[in-house]
Amino acid sequence: MSRGSRVIHVGFGNTVSADKVIAIVSPGSQRLRQLVKNAEEGMKLVDASRGKKVRSLIIMDSGHVVLSTLDPKTIAYRFHSGEGLKYYYGKKKEQSQAEKE
């Protein structure tokens, strides 16, 4: 990841480099399930779901496939809005302040 590149929060504190993302898709089709299987066999599968239900696949330019519990629309919104980590850590900070009160 180059210095100053944008990162996108994909759930459970995990991030991906926005510059490296090729596609964000739902895992519904048989072809995408095969893509996940091939990535797992090729040691290019990154499971950022912590065993929860996978709602999106993030396909990276290196051939890696990232599994996420977030909806593809949510990730796409973060990707296009530029919120990425700023959004994630801003929400965490708001929650911490609310708990203190």
BALOBA-1460 file (C-alpha; in Angstrom, 3 decimals):
// residues 101
<rec num="1" residu="m" x="0.000" y="0.000" z="0.000"/>
<rec num="2" residu="s" x="1.530" y="3.290" z="-1.024"/>
<rec num="3" residu="r" x="1.806" y="6.163" z="1.405"/>
<rec num="4" residu="g" x="-1.364" y="8.244" z="1.429"/>
<rec num="5" residu="s" x="-3.562" y="5.660" z="-0.292"/>
<rec num="6" residu="r" x="-7.144" y="5.401" z="0.920"/>
<rec num="7" residu="v" x="-8.311" y="2.391" z="2.910"/>
<rec num="8" residu="i" x="-11.874" y="1.145" z="3.222"/>
<rec num="9" residu="h" x="-13.288" y="-0.487" z="6.357"/>
<rec num="10" residu="v" x="-14.796" y="-3.886" z="5.469"/>
<rec num="11" residu="g" x="-15.956" y="-5.044" z="8.893"/>
<rec num="12" residu="f" x="-14.562" y="-6.123" z="12.272"/>
<rec num="13" residu="g" x="-11.743" y="-3.580" z="12.099"/>
<rec num="14" residu="n" x="-10.410" y="-4.934" z="8.799"/>
<rec num="15" residu="t" x="-9.514" y="-2.689" z="5.893"/>
<rec num="16" residu="v" x="-8.544" y="-2.979" z="2.236"/>
<rec num="17" residu="s" x="-6.697" y="-0.546" z="0.016"/>
<rec num="18" residu="a" x="-9.185" y="1.289" z="-2.186"/>
<rec num="19" residu="d" x="-6.594" y="1.484" z="-4.975"/>
<rec num="20" residu="k" x="-6.434" y="-2.316" z="-5.210"/>
<rec num="21" residu="v" x="-10.176" y="-3.124" z="-5.378"/>
<rec num="22" residu="i" x="-11.445" y="-4.428" z="-8.731"/>
<rec num="23" residu="a" x="-14.995" y="-5.419" z="-7.769"/>
<rec num="24" residu="i" x="-17.423" y="-5.664" z="-4.842"/>
<rec num="25" residu="v" x="-20.040" y="-8.369" z="-5.469"/>
<rec num="26" residu="s" x="-22.669" y="-10.495" z="-3.721"/>
<rec num="27" residu="p" x="-21.615" y="-14.142" z="-3.309"/>
<rec num="28" residu="g" x="-24.839" y="-15.645" z="-4.677"/>
<rec num="29" residu="s" x="-23.867" y="-17.319" z="-7.946"/>
<rec num="30" residu="q" x="-22.194" y="-20.679" z="-8.469"/>
<rec num="31" residu="r" x="-19.337" y="-19.030" z="-10.400"/>
<rec num="32" residu="l" x="-18.536" y="-16.766" z="-7.462"/>
<rec num="33" residu="r" x="-18.597" y="-19.718" z="-5.066"/>
<rec num="34" residu="q" x="-16.112" y="-21.410" z="-7.407"/>
<rec num="35" residu="l" x="-13.977" y="-18.241" z="-7.353"/>
<rec num="36" residu="v" x="-13.896" y="-18.397" z="-3.534"/>
<rec num="37" residu="k" x="-12.971" y="-22.092" z="-3.611"/>
<rec num="38" residu="n" x="-10.144" y="-21.444" z="-6.089"/>
<rec num="39" residu="a" x="-8.882" y="-18.519" z="-3.998"/>
<rec num="40" residu="e" x="-8.870" y="-20.729" z="-0.908"/>
<rec num="41" residu="e" x="-6.930" y="-23.457" z="-2.695"/>
<rec num="42" residu="g" x="-4.477" y="-20.882" z="-4.049"/>
<rec num="43" residu="m" x="-3.962" y="-19.304" z="-0.584"/>
<rec num="44" residu="k" x="-5.502" y="-16.029" z="-1.801"/>
<rec num="45" residu="l" x="-8.627" y="-16.000" z="0.347"/>
<rec num="46" residu="v" x="-8.872" y="-13.438" z="3.149"/>
<rec num="47" residu="d" x="-11.740" y="-14.149" z="5.548"/>
<rec num="48" residu="a" x="-12.675" y="-10.863" z="7.224"/>
<rec num="49" residu="s" x="-16.069" y="-12.249" z="8.281"/>
<rec num="50" residu="r" x="-15.018" y="-13.953" z="11.545"/>
<rec num="51" residu="g" x="-17.204" y="-16.905" z="10.640"/>
<rec num="52" residu="k" x="-20.362" y="-14.828" z="10.204"/>
<rec num="53" residu="k" x="-22.577" y="-14.867" z="7.115"/>
<rec num="54" residu="v" x="-20.687" y="-13.532" z="4.095"/>
<rec num="55" residu="r" x="-22.627" y="-10.807" z="2.272"/>
<rec num="56" residu="s" x="-19.958" y="-9.544" z="-0.098"/>
<rec num="57" residu="l" x="-16.816" y="-10.569" z="-1.914"/>
<rec num="58" residu="i" x="-14.150" y="-7.977" z="-2.574"/>
<rec num="59" residu="i" x="-11.964" y="-8.913" z="-5.500"/>
<rec num="60" residu="m" x="-8.495" y="-7.376" z="-5.424"/>
<rec num="61" residu="d" x="-6.105" y="-6.713" z="-8.312"/>
<rec num="62" residu="s" x="-3.618" y="-9.235" z="-6.846"/>
<rec num="63" residu="g" x="-6.152" y="-12.051" z="-7.256"/>
<rec num="64" residu="h" x="-7.027" y="-12.089" z="-3.553"/>
<rec num="65" residu="v" x="-10.674" y="-12.447" z="-2.567"/>
<rec num="66" residu="v" x="-11.810" y="-10.809" z="0.689"/>
<rec num="67" residu="l" x="-14.943" y="-12.114" z="2.416"/>
<rec num="68" residu="s" x="-16.974" y="-9.488" z="4.292"/>
<rec num="69" residu="t" x="-20.170" y="-9.480" z="6.339"/>
<rec num="70" residu="l" x="-21.078" y="-6.007" z="5.098"/>
<rec num="71" residu="d" x="-23.565" y="-5.525" z="2.287"/>
<rec num="72" residu="p" x="-21.938" y="-4.668" z="-1.084"/>
<rec num="73" residu="k" x="-23.915" y="-1.399" z="-1.158"/>
<rec num="74" residu="t" x="-22.426" y="-0.357" z="2.190"/>
<rec num="75" residu="i" x="-18.879" y="-1.030" z="1.028"/>
<rec num="76" residu="a" x="-19.526" y="0.715" z="-2.288"/>
<rec num="77" residu="y" x="-20.892" y="3.746" z="-0.415"/>
<rec num="78" residu="r" x="-17.767" y="3.910" z="1.742"/>
<rec num="79" residu="f" x="-15.628" y="3.434" z="-1.344"/>
<rec num="80" residu="h" x="-17.243" y="6.275" z="-3.279"/>
<rec num="81" residu="s" x="-17.928" y="8.659" z="-0.406"/>
<rec num="82" residu="g" x="-14.360" y="8.640" z="0.832"/>
<rec num="83" residu="e" x="-15.516" y="7.800" z="4.338"/>
<rec num="84" residu="g" x="-13.504" y="4.589" z="4.739"/>
<rec num="85" residu="l" x="-11.719" y="4.631" z="8.102"/>
<rec num="86" residu="k" x="-12.799" y="8.167" z="8.923"/>
<rec num="87" residu="y" x="-16.392" y="6.889" z="9.012"/>
<rec num="88" residu="y" x="-15.532" y="3.807" z="11.057"/>
<rec num="89" residu="y" x="-13.413" y="5.504" z="13.695"/>
<rec num="90" residu="g" x="-15.733" y="8.507" z="13.868"/>
<rec num="91" residu="k" x="-18.647" y="6.187" z="14.739"/>
<rec num="92" residu="k" x="-16.529" y="4.344" z="17.329"/>
<rec num="93" residu="k" x="-15.602" y="7.657" z="18.950"/>
<rec num="94" residu="e" x="-19.266" y="8.752" z="19.048"/>
<rec num="95" residu="q" x="-20.247" y="5.438" z="20.654"/>
<rec num="96" residu="s" x="-17.510" y="5.761" z="23.298"/>
<rec num="97" residu="q" x="-18.623" y="9.272" z="24.175"/>
<rec num="98" residu="a" x="-22.269" y="8.174" z="24.391"/>
<rec num="99" residu="e" x="-21.328" y="5.332" z="26.746"/>
<rec num="100" residu="k" x="-19.445" y="7.730" z="29.041"/>
<rec num="101" residu="e" x="-22.505" y="9.966" z="29.402"/>
